[in-house]
Every structure is written in C-alpha cells, then in structure tokens.
Amino acid sequence: MSGYDNLIWIRDKEGKEYVCELDSVRKNFKDGDELSSEERCYCRNVNEIVGTERW
C-alpha cells in the first residue's frame, strides 16, 4: 500500500487531528486511543497544515 490508502486519520481528546502512516501506529490501535509519544513523532498535526477553520 502507498499514498492516501496508507494513511490513518486520528482525533485526540483535545480535538487535534493527526494524519499518520498506517505502519507507524500499533497494530491494535482503535479510533479514540491515545497516541504514544513515539507514534506521534511519525504523525503530522493536520491543524498545522490546513489551519483550525472548517471548510
């Protein structure tokens, strides 16, 4: 897998959205789980890319 199909979108408890490569998070990750500090290193805060306004 590569490209968009290889991405996972995650929202944390504070409402921040992250995009991560699927292989960078643990295999048993469930939506709503907290990212570890190591996993977060491989993710990008979407709000830094597109801002905080909704389209």
Secondary structure, 3 states (H helix, E strand, C coil): CCHHHHEEEEECCCCCEEEEEHHHCCCCCCCCCCCCHHHHHCEEEHHHHHCCCCC
